Amino acid sequence: MTSWRTILIIAKIVVDNLLWAMRLEKKALSTNLKELTQA
């Protein structure tokens, strides 16, 4: 049986990974837009 603390830790890891991925995607989008405007 998993305790609520384990569930909280897993949820925090998932949220951190989602935020990190979103930040990377935003950075990639901004660089792509810069390249498009410069081209």
mmCIF file of the N, C-alpha and C atoms, coordinates in Angstrom:
data_MODEL
# 
_entry.id   MODEL 
# 
loop_
_atom_site.group_PDB 
_atom_site.id 
_atom_site.type_symbol 
_atom_site.label_atom_id 
_atom_site.label_alt_id 
_atom_site.label_comp_id 
_atom_site.label_asym_id 
_atom_site.label_entity_id 
_atom_site.label_seq_id 
_atom_site.pdbx_PDB_ins_code 
_atom_site.Cartn_x 
_atom_site.Cartn_y 
_atom_site.Cartn_z 
_atom_site.occupancy 
_atom_site.B_iso_or_equiv 
_atom_site.pdbx_formal_charge 
_atom_site.auth_seq_id 
_atom_site.auth_comp_id 
_atom_site.auth_asym_id 
_atom_site.auth_atom_id 
_atom_site.pdbx_PDB_model_num 
ATOM 1   N N  . MET A 1 1  ? 0.854  -1.203 0.000   1.00 0.00 ? 1  MET A N  1 
ATOM 2   C CA . MET A 1 1  ? 0.000  0.000  0.000   1.00 0.00 ? 1  MET A CA 1 
ATOM 3   C C  . MET A 1 1  ? 0.888  1.250  0.000   1.00 0.00 ? 1  MET A C  1 
ATOM 4   N N  . THR A 1 2  ? 0.617  2.139  -0.929  1.00 0.00 ? 2  THR A N  1 
ATOM 5   C CA . THR A 1 2  ? 1.416  3.356  -1.025  1.00 0.00 ? 2  THR A CA 1 
ATOM 6   C C  . THR A 1 2  ? 0.866  4.420  -0.087  1.00 0.00 ? 2  THR A C  1 
ATOM 7   N N  . SER A 1 3  ? 1.755  5.085  0.601   1.00 0.00 ? 3  SER A N  1 
ATOM 8   C CA . SER A 1 3  ? 1.329  6.128  1.534   1.00 0.00 ? 3  SER A CA 1 
ATOM 9   C C  . SER A 1 3  ? 1.094  7.439  0.793   1.00 0.00 ? 3  SER A C  1 
ATOM 10  N N  . TRP A 1 4  ? 0.413  8.370  1.467   1.00 0.00 ? 4  TRP A N  1 
ATOM 11  C CA . TRP A 1 4  ? 0.115  9.652  0.816   1.00 0.00 ? 4  TRP A CA 1 
ATOM 12  C C  . TRP A 1 4  ? 1.399  10.431 0.565   1.00 0.00 ? 4  TRP A C  1 
ATOM 13  N N  . ARG A 1 5  ? 2.424  10.181 1.387   1.00 0.00 ? 5  ARG A N  1 
ATOM 14  C CA . ARG A 1 5  ? 3.689  10.894 1.182   1.00 0.00 ? 5  ARG A CA 1 
ATOM 15  C C  . ARG A 1 5  ? 4.334  10.456 -0.134  1.00 0.00 ? 5  ARG A C  1 
ATOM 16  N N  . THR A 1 6  ? 4.271  9.153  -0.415  1.00 0.00 ? 6  THR A N  1 
ATOM 17  C CA . THR A 1 6  ? 4.820  8.654  -1.682  1.00 0.00 ? 6  THR A CA 1 
ATOM 18  C C  . THR A 1 6  ? 4.068  9.257  -2.856  1.00 0.00 ? 6  THR A C  1 
ATOM 19  N N  . ILE A 1 7  ? 2.744  9.339  -2.730  1.00 0.00 ? 7  ILE A N  1 
ATOM 20  C CA . ILE A 1 7  ? 1.930  9.916  -3.807  1.00 0.00 ? 7  ILE A CA 1 
ATOM 21  C C  . ILE A 1 7  ? 2.306  11.382 -4.016  1.00 0.00 ? 7  ILE A C  1 
ATOM 22  N N  . LEU A 1 8  ? 2.522  12.108 -2.919  1.00 0.00 ? 8  LEU A N  1 
ATOM 23  C CA . LEU A 1 8  ? 2.895  13.520 -3.033  1.00 0.00 ? 8  LEU A CA 1 
ATOM 24  C C  . LEU A 1 8  ? 4.245  13.662 -3.728  1.00 0.00 ? 8  LEU A C  1 
ATOM 25  N N  . ILE A 1 9  ? 5.195  12.808 -3.367  1.00 0.00 ? 9  ILE A N  1 
ATOM 26  C CA . ILE A 1 9  ? 6.525  12.884 -3.980  1.00 0.00 ? 9  ILE A CA 1 
ATOM 27  C C  . ILE A 1 9  ? 6.432  12.612 -5.478  1.00 0.00 ? 9  ILE A C  1 
ATOM 28  N N  . ILE A 1 10 ? 5.668  11.581 -5.844  1.00 0.00 ? 10 ILE A N  1 
ATOM 29  C CA . ILE A 1 10 ? 5.516  11.253 -7.265  1.00 0.00 ? 10 ILE A CA 1 
ATOM 30  C C  . ILE A 1 10 ? 4.842  12.408 -8.000  1.00 0.00 ? 10 ILE A C  1 
ATOM 31  N N  . ALA A 1 11 ? 3.809  12.990 -7.388  1.00 0.00 ? 11 ALA A N  1 
ATOM 32  C CA . ALA A 1 11 ? 3.100  14.101 -8.026  1.00 0.00 ? 11 ALA A CA 1 
ATOM 33  C C  . ALA A 1 11 ? 4.045  15.285 -8.220  1.00 0.00 ? 11 ALA A C  1 
ATOM 34  N N  . LYS A 1 12 ? 4.898  15.555 -7.225  1.00 0.00 ? 12 LYS A N  1 
ATOM 35  C CA . LYS A 1 12 ? 5.827  16.678 -7.337  1.00 0.00 ? 12 LYS A CA 1 
ATOM 36  C C  . LYS A 1 12 ? 6.819  16.436 -8.472  1.00 0.00 ? 12 LYS A C  1 
ATOM 37  N N  . ILE A 1 13 ? 7.297  15.199 -8.595  1.00 0.00 ? 13 ILE A N  1 
ATOM 38  C CA . ILE A 1 13 ? 8.243  14.884 -9.669  1.00 0.00 ? 13 ILE A CA 1 
ATOM 39  C C  . ILE A 1 13 ? 7.580  15.075 -11.027 1.00 0.00 ? 13 ILE A C  1 
ATOM 40  N N  . VAL A 1 14 ? 6.340  14.615 -11.147 1.00 0.00 ? 14 VAL A N  1 
ATOM 41  C CA . VAL A 1 14 ? 5.623  14.745 -12.419 1.00 0.00 ? 14 VAL A CA 1 
ATOM 42  C C  . VAL A 1 14 ? 5.426  16.216 -12.769 1.00 0.00 ? 14 VAL A C  1 
ATOM 43  N N  . VAL A 1 15 ? 5.023  17.025 -11.789 1.00 0.00 ? 15 VAL A N  1 
ATOM 44  C CA . VAL A 1 15 ? 4.792  18.451 -12.045 1.00 0.00 ? 15 VAL A CA 1 
ATOM 45  C C  . VAL A 1 15 ? 6.099  19.138 -12.430 1.00 0.00 ? 15 VAL A C  1 
ATOM 46  N N  . ASP A 1 16 ? 7.188  18.799 -11.715 1.00 0.00 ? 16 ASP A N  1 
ATOM 47  C CA . ASP A 1 16 ? 8.480  19.405 -12.042 1.00 0.00 ? 16 ASP A CA 1 
ATOM 48  C C  . ASP A 1 16 ? 8.884  19.067 -13.471 1.00 0.00 ? 16 ASP A C  1 
ATOM 49  N N  . ASN A 1 17 ? 8.686  17.802 -13.862 1.00 0.00 ? 17 ASN A N  1 
ATOM 50  C CA . ASN A 1 17 ? 9.046  17.395 -15.222 1.00 0.00 ? 17 ASN A CA 1 
ATOM 51  C C  . ASN A 1 17 ? 8.192  18.134 -16.248 1.00 0.00 ? 17 ASN A C  1 
ATOM 52  N N  . LEU A 1 18 ? 6.903  18.313 -15.952 1.00 0.00 ? 18 LEU A N  1 
ATOM 53  C CA . LEU A 1 18 ? 6.019  19.018 -16.886 1.00 0.00 ? 18 LEU A CA 1 
ATOM 54  C C  . LEU A 1 18 ? 6.462  20.467 -17.041 1.00 0.00 ? 18 LEU A C  1 
ATOM 55  N N  . LEU A 1 19 ? 6.772  21.137 -15.924 1.00 0.00 ? 19 LEU A N  1 
ATOM 56  C CA . LEU A 1 19 ? 7.199  22.535 -15.992 1.00 0.00 ? 19 LEU A CA 1 
ATOM 57  C C  . LEU A 1 19 ? 8.505  22.653 -16.770 1.00 0.00 ? 19 LEU A C  1 
ATOM 58  N N  . TRP A 1 20 ? 9.422  21.714 -16.531 1.00 0.00 ? 20 TRP A N  1 
ATOM 59  C CA . TRP A 1 20 ? 10.710 21.744 -17.219 1.00 0.00 ? 20 TRP A CA 1 
ATOM 60  C C  . TRP A 1 20 ? 10.511 21.571 -18.715 1.00 0.00 ? 20 TRP A C  1 
ATOM 61  N N  . ALA A 1 21 ? 9.642  20.622 -19.103 1.00 0.00 ? 21 ALA A N  1 
ATOM 62  C CA . ALA A 1 21 ? 9.376  20.386 -20.526 1.00 0.00 ? 21 ALA A CA 1 
ATOM 63  C C  . ALA A 1 21 ? 8.727  21.614 -21.157 1.00 0.00 ? 21 ALA A C  1 
ATOM 64  N N  . MET A 1 22 ? 7.788  22.237 -20.439 1.00 0.00 ? 22 MET A N  1 
ATOM 65  C CA . MET A 1 22 ? 7.128  23.429 -20.978 1.00 0.00 ? 22 MET A CA 1 
ATOM 66  C C  . MET A 1 22 ? 8.141  24.553 -21.173 1.00 0.00 ? 22 MET A C  1 
ATOM 67  N N  . ARG A 1 23 ? 9.069  24.694 -20.220 1.00 0.00 ? 23 ARG A N  1 
ATOM 68  C CA . ARG A 1 23 ? 10.075 25.745 -20.329 1.00 0.00 ? 23 ARG A CA 1 
ATOM 69  C C  . ARG A 1 23 ? 10.961 25.489 -21.549 1.00 0.00 ? 23 ARG A C  1 
ATOM 70  N N  . LEU A 1 24 ? 11.342 24.219 -21.748 1.00 0.00 ? 24 LEU A N  1 
ATOM 71  C CA . LEU A 1 24 ? 12.182 23.886 -22.903 1.00 0.00 ? 24 LEU A CA 1 
ATOM 72  C C  . LEU A 1 24 ? 11.436 24.175 -24.195 1.00 0.00 ? 24 LEU A C  1 
ATOM 73  N N  . GLU A 1 25 ? 10.146 23.804 -24.245 1.00 0.00 ? 25 GLU A N  1 
ATOM 74  C CA . GLU A 1 25 ? 9.362  24.043 -25.458 1.00 0.00 ? 25 GLU A CA 1 
ATOM 75  C C  . GLU A 1 25 ? 9.246  25.537 -25.727 1.00 0.00 ? 25 GLU A C  1 
ATOM 76  N N  . LYS A 1 26 ? 9.036  26.327 -24.666 1.00 0.00 ? 26 LYS A N  1 
ATOM 77  C CA . LYS A 1 26 ? 8.915  27.778 -24.845 1.00 0.00 ? 26 LYS A CA 1 
ATOM 78  C C  . LYS A 1 26 ? 10.224 28.341 -25.395 1.00 0.00 ? 26 LYS A C  1 
ATOM 79  N N  . LYS A 1 27 ? 11.352 27.854 -24.850 1.00 0.00 ? 27 LYS A N  1 
ATOM 80  C CA . LYS A 1 27 ? 12.648 28.334 -25.306 1.00 0.00 ? 27 LYS A CA 1 
ATOM 81  C C  . LYS A 1 27 ? 12.853 27.970 -26.773 1.00 0.00 ? 27 LYS A C  1 
ATOM 82  N N  . ALA A 1 28 ? 12.487 26.738 -27.143 1.00 0.00 ? 28 ALA A N  1 
ATOM 83  C CA . ALA A 1 28 ? 12.641 26.296 -28.532 1.00 0.00 ? 28 ALA A CA 1 
ATOM 84  C C  . ALA A 1 28 ? 11.743 27.127 -29.446 1.00 0.00 ? 28 ALA A C  1 
ATOM 85  N N  . LEU A 1 29 ? 10.517 27.412 -28.994 1.00 0.00 ? 29 LEU A N  1 
ATOM 86  C CA . LEU A 1 29 ? 9.599  28.208 -29.812 1.00 0.00 ? 29 LEU A CA 1 
ATOM 87  C C  . LEU A 1 29 ? 10.157 29.606 -30.035 1.00 0.00 ? 29 LEU A C  1 
ATOM 88  N N  . SER A 1 30 ? 10.687 30.231 -28.986 1.00 0.00 ? 30 SER A N  1 
ATOM 89  C CA . SER A 1 30 ? 11.201 31.593 -29.127 1.00 0.00 ? 30 SER A CA 1 
ATOM 90  C C  . SER A 1 30 ? 12.403 31.613 -30.063 1.00 0.00 ? 30 SER A C  1 
ATOM 91  N N  . THR A 1 31 ? 13.281 30.610 -29.973 1.00 0.00 ? 31 THR A N  1 
ATOM 92  C CA . THR A 1 31 ? 14.441 30.593 -30.868 1.00 0.00 ? 31 THR A CA 1 
ATOM 93  C C  . THR A 1 31 ? 13.989 30.365 -32.300 1.00 0.00 ? 31 THR A C  1 
ATOM 94  N N  . ASN A 1 32 ? 12.992 29.515 -32.501 1.00 0.00 ? 32 ASN A N  1 
ATOM 95  C CA . ASN A 1 32 ? 12.478 29.281 -33.851 1.00 0.00 ? 32 ASN A CA 1 
ATOM 96  C C  . ASN A 1 32 ? 11.874 30.562 -34.414 1.00 0.00 ? 32 ASN A C  1 
ATOM 97  N N  . LEU A 1 33 ? 11.146 31.315 -33.573 1.00 0.00 ? 33 LEU A N  1 
ATOM 98  C CA . LEU A 1 33 ? 10.544 32.563 -34.041 1.00 0.00 ? 33 LEU A CA 1 
ATOM 99  C C  . LEU A 1 33 ? 11.632 33.564 -34.410 1.00 0.00 ? 33 LEU A C  1 
ATOM 100 N N  . LYS A 1 34 ? 12.696 33.636 -33.602 1.00 0.00 ? 34 LYS A N  1 
ATOM 101 C CA . LYS A 1 34 ? 13.790 34.557 -33.912 1.00 0.00 ? 34 LYS A CA 1 
ATOM 102 C C  . LYS A 1 34 ? 14.413 34.202 -35.254 1.00 0.00 ? 34 LYS A C  1 
ATOM 103 N N  . GLU A 1 35 ? 14.650 32.899 -35.471 1.00 0.00 ? 35 GLU A N  1 
ATOM 104 C CA . GLU A 1 35 ? 15.256 32.478 -36.735 1.00 0.00 ? 35 GLU A CA 1 
ATOM 105 C C  . GLU A 1 35 ? 14.338 32.805 -37.908 1.00 0.00 ? 35 GLU A C  1 
ATOM 106 N N  . LEU A 1 36 ? 13.027 32.635 -37.706 1.00 0.00 ? 36 LEU A N  1 
ATOM 107 C CA . LEU A 1 36 ? 12.082 32.924 -38.787 1.00 0.00 ? 36 LEU A CA 1 
ATOM 108 C C  . LEU A 1 36 ? 12.087 34.412 -39.115 1.00 0.00 ? 36 LEU A C  1 
ATOM 109 N N  . THR A 1 37 ? 12.104 35.262 -38.079 1.00 0.00 ? 37 THR A N  1 
ATOM 110 C CA . THR A 1 37 ? 12.056 36.701 -38.328 1.00 0.00 ? 37 THR A CA 1 
ATOM 111 C C  . THR A 1 37 ? 13.366 37.182 -38.948 1.00 0.00 ? 37 THR A C  1 
ATOM 112 N N  . GLN A 1 38 ? 14.491 36.556 -38.584 1.00 0.00 ? 38 GLN A N  1 
ATOM 113 C CA . GLN A 1 38 ? 15.774 36.970 -39.147 1.00 0.00 ? 38 GLN A CA 1 
ATOM 114 C C  . GLN A 1 38 ? 15.926 36.501 -40.586 1.00 0.00 ? 38 GLN A C  1 
ATOM 115 N N  . ALA A 1 39 ? 15.310 35.368 -40.932 1.00 0.00 ? 39 ALA A N  1 
ATOM 116 C CA . ALA A 1 39 ? 15.477 34.805 -42.282 1.00 0.00 ? 39 ALA A CA 1 
ATOM 117 C C  . ALA A 1 39 ? 14.857 35.718 -43.336 1.00 0.00 ? 39 ALA A C  1 
# 
